[in-house]
């Protein structure tokens, strides 16, 4: 029987600087969802990648005094390294300088031209180089870009425009179901109701980027180019996986994905993606973490100091939809108090006792207290932090059961079976979040990471004590 498909994407990252923890957050969210869907038997295609055509990449290369291509290749390699070290299970990694991507972009822009939805005119407006977009006065906060806090430039140029205003009514119908959470859908709907303007989709005289169809004096606006990676990245698998089931993006680019993207797709006669998951920001001391603001935390540095699963867990315990503070202190606290004290302690104590005393198969009444439906419901609604809270609530129940039944005194093999069987269920449920740890437990206890096996009794002849899963971190690593 053919599996149901599930196509998930992250935003593609600018490579004008090294990755920051916000990039790691988004990729880990998408990876956890991808792994969960695979556990549930879906045929998953997970796309991530980088935006190499942005003008800000060019400016950063000039500032560093090296050729643009060399600069981009160097920084792109860091994003690929981040995915590897973070154990991101992507299916493909798109780079927008790839020839295949440019061909897809030009083909789809031509379709929109043929539809009569692109025209040439003169534009004057306020342009933010950081966002690579034009803003109106009302979009600004105290005269500055809401995303970068910089004063935009006044620019005037002859350009190509997309008839975004034509799709206002359709967008108002689409967005409430398409965008999650509702607060982010409501923000966009309120803005659309003020009236949609057509948008400038070309840049005259730009030296970097994709040529506009039939007019080499212009490059295609980087946002049109970037959004189309979700189709170009599928390469020869478009028919199988499109439309996307979920795009995972940060709230700063909600407008581009919830308004411009579906309007482009309607114009080009493409099916619409099913869901836009808009996540919050990671903050340092209450301020958004951003390369532009210079207050970043390097995930590559973190992954050199702390185990992959510790970093993944610390990120996934942040709220998906709301902004969250993040720091090394938070990583250490979550490692020590949750991973080491709760999960690690449970596995260590129980496997040590089971190795010493053996286990005897019995009905596992503990599993009745595992709220699988609630966990599934949270993950399906992308509330990953809440799903983890439920799993760790069950870990607490198991630790309390150890204290209550005192198997170190009673040597009760049936109690130890219940606990070992419960550890199996915990490891399977945690695999999307901390896969290396789950796989260590599965290898030690000789079971497969298979969702269908959560409720099946574990088959074990003898138990060997598990190595310590999480070491306590005493202080900030230097």
C-alpha positions, -999 to 999 in steps of 0.1 A, spaced: 0 0 0 14 34 -10 22 57 20 5 91 24 29 119 14 39 147 37 59 177 23 74 201 48 98 230 43 117 256 63 124 291 51 156 294 32 183 314 51 202 344 39 239 335 39 252 371 46 264 359 80 269 327 100 239 308 113 223 320 146 202 300 171 170 312 155 180 292 123 186 261 145 152 266 162 133 266 129 152 236 115 147 216 147 110 223 147 106 211 111 129 181 118 108 170 148 76 173 128 92 153 99 104 126 122 70 123 139 53 119 105 78 92 95 71 74 127 34 75 118 42 59 84 42 89 61 64 93 30 81 125 41 99 150 19 117 176 40 133 206 22 156 232 37 183 254 22 197 288 17 189 320 -2 221 329 -21 206 355 -45 199 382 -19 215 417 -24 225 417 13 248 387 5 265 408 -21 269 437 2 283 415 30 308 400 5 320 435 -7 324 445 30 346 414 36 365 421 4 361 387 -12 343 376 -44 305 370 -39 306 334 -50 334 326 -26 317 344 2 284 326 -4 300 291 -7 319 297 26 287 307 45 265 281 29 289 254 41 282 266 76 244 261 72 251 226 58 274 219 88 246 232 112 221 207 97 246 179 101 256 187 136 220 193 146 210 159 131 185 175 107 170 147 85 163 168 54 155 152 21 172 179 0 191 212 6 183 239 -20 207 266 -30 191 293 -51 222 299 -73 216 264 -87 207 265 -124 177 242 -119 162 267 -95 166 296 -119 149 277 -147 119 270 -125 117 306 -113 118 320 -149 92 294 -160 67 303 -133 73 341 -136 66 337 -173 33 319 -165 23 348 -144 33 372 -172 12 351 -196 -17 354 -172 -15 392 -176 -7 396 -139 27 414 -145 31 449 -159 58 476 -162 55 510 -144 75 535 -123 78 530 -86 89 553 -58 90 541 -23 108 534 10 132 505 6 148 484 34 180 467 22 178 442 51 144 430 41 149 436 4 114 450 2 95 483 -1 75 496 28 47 523 31 49 549 59 22 530 79 43 498 79 72 516 96 76 520 134 88 555 143 100 558 107 121 526 108 118 491 94 98 470 119 122 441 114 156 457 114 151 491 131 168 509 103 156 540 83 146 528 48 160 545 16 138 564 -7 141 548 -41 125 555 -75 128 532 -105 110 518 -135 101 483 -126 78 453 -132 48 449 -109 27 419 -99 -11 425 -96 -13 415 -59 -44 437 -55 -63 414 -79 -63 386 -53 -74 405 -22 -108 387 -19 -94 352 -25 -66 358 1 -91 369 27 -109 335 22 -77 315 22 -57 329 51 -79 319 82 -74 282 74 -39 285 59 -21 304 86 -15 292 121 -16 304 149 -48 324 145 -32 355 159 -8 356 129 -37 350 105 -57 378 121 -27 403 118 -25 396 81 -62 397 75 -64 431 92 -36 445 70 -52 431 38 -86 447 47 -68 481 46 -63 475 9 -37 456 -11 -13 474 -34 5 458 -64 41 449 -57 73 457 -74 89 423 -84 121 434 -102 154 452 -95 170 473 -123 207 471 -128 213 445 -101 244 424 -109 234 394 -88 203 372 -90 180 356 -117 174 374 -150 138 387 -155 122 368 -185 130 386 -218 145 416 -201 181 413 -189 182 448 -176 163 435 -146 167 408 -120 137 391 -104 130 404 -69 147 381 -45 114 373 -26 98 360 -58 129 339 -64 131 327 -28 95 316 -24 97 295 -56 124 273 -39 95 253 -24 87 241 -59 122 241 -75 136 222 -45 114 192 -54 132 189 -87 116 158 -105 94 150 -75 70 180 -78 41 158 -91 45 135 -62 49 159 -33 33 193 -42 14 210 -26 34 215 6 16 202 37 33 228 59 58 257 55 77 264 87 87 301 89 95 329 114 69 356 121 90 383 104 83 368 70 46 360 76 34 386 50 55 372 22 43 337 28 7 343 37 -1 369 11 24 372 -18 31 334 -20 -5 321 -24 -14 350 -48 16 340 -70 5 304 -69 -31 312 -78 -19 333 -107 5 305 -119 -23 279 -116 -7 259 -88 -24 241 -59 -20 260 -26 0 247 3 -21 235 32 -6 252 62 17 280 71 33 275 106 45 309 119 68 304 148 80 330 173 115 344 179 142 333 202 152 363 223 183 372 242 174 393 272 140 400 257 153 412 224 149 394 191 180 374 181 191 387 147 223 389 126 213 425 116 211 435 153 243 417 162 230 399 193 232 363 180 241 331 198 260 307 175 244 272 173 277 258 159 295 270 190 267 255 212 270 222 193 307 221 199 301 226 237 270 205 243 256 172 229 233 174 199 202 161 218 208 186 246 207 215 222 177 201 203 158 195 235 166 230 248 153 245 216 122 224 213 111 232 249 108 268 237 73 279 228 67 273 190 42 302 186 53 327 212 87 345 216 110 327 241 142 337 259 171 315 251 206 313 265 234 289 276 220 291 311 186 278 298 204 249 279 222 239 312 191 241 333 171 220 309 199 194 306 204 191 344 168 193 357 149 175 329 172 154 307 197 142 334 175 143 366 144 129 351 149 109 319 186 99 325 180 90 361 150 69 353 168 49 326 200 45 347 182 33 379 158 10 362 183 -7 338 207 -12 367 180 -29 388 168 -50 359 203 -62 351 207 -72 387 173 -88 393 158 -96 359 123 -89 346 91 -108 343 64 -101 317 31 -87 331 4 -63 321 19 -28 321 -6 -7 340 18 23 340 11 28 303 -25 37 311 -11 69 325 7 78 293 -15 104 275 -7 93 239 -38 110 224 -29 143 240 7 140 228 -4 133 193 -29 161 194 -2 186 205 22 175 177 -6 176 150 -12 212 162 26 219 162 26 225 199 59 206 203 68 221 237 34 209 251 40 174 236 73 173 254 57 184 287 33 154 284 61 129 278 80 143 307 49 142 329 49 104 322 86 102 330 78 119 364 51 92 369 76 65 362 101 80 386 74 82 413 65 46 407 101 36 413 100 54 446 67 40 456 74 3 447 111 3 459 123 -25 435 158 -22 450 143 -37 482 115 -59 468 134 -72 437 100 -72 420 106 -84 384 71 -75 373 75 -39 385 108 -37 366 91 -51 335 65 -23 337 92 3 340 114 -11 312 83 -14 289 74 22 298 110 34 289 105 18 255 73 38 250 91 70 262 121 64 238 98 59 208 78 91 216 110 111 221 127 100 189 114 130 168 129 153 195 161 136 207 168 109 182 203 99 192 192 93 228 162 73 218 183 51 195 208 45 223 180 33 245 165 12 217 199 -5 210 205 -11 247 170 -27 252 169 -44 218 137 -29 204 129 -9 172 118 27 171 84 19 157 52 38 167 31 7 165 52 -9 192 44 17 219 16 -4 232 31 -38 224 49 -55 253 87 -54 250 104 -87 242 135 -90 264 155 -120 277 180 -100 298 188 -64 305 222 -46 305 227 -14 325 226 17 303 255 41 302 247 76 316 226 93 289 231 129 301 260 142 322 253 171 345 268 204 334 282 223 364 288 257 348 290 275 315 315 258 292 343 281 281 
